[in-house]
Amino acid sequence: MSDRSSSMQQLVNWCWHLIPRSNPYHQRRLTHRYCQKKQKVKRLWIGAGVIILLNPTPPVAIVVALFTTFLAFSILDETS
């Protein structure tokens, strides 16, 4: 019976760590500035998709996708 209760306690502890807590990193996603950044990234990806659709060759698609990914991460970086 002890093994069952200890495994149940381990399960409860594991689930407890999955519950989102209030932390400053999560709270920054709710700010107006971060929402503006997400809108910029959304427009950037839409523009990149249009470029890829206008010239649908694999080299263009790969270069545009990689460059857009770099820009998106740079825009959403939390240090700025």
Buried (B, 14 or more C-beta within 10 A) or exposed (E): EEEEEEEEEEEEEEEEEEEEEEEEEEEEEEEEEBEEBBEEBEEBBEEBBEBBEEEEEEEEBEEBBEEBEEBBEEBBEEEE
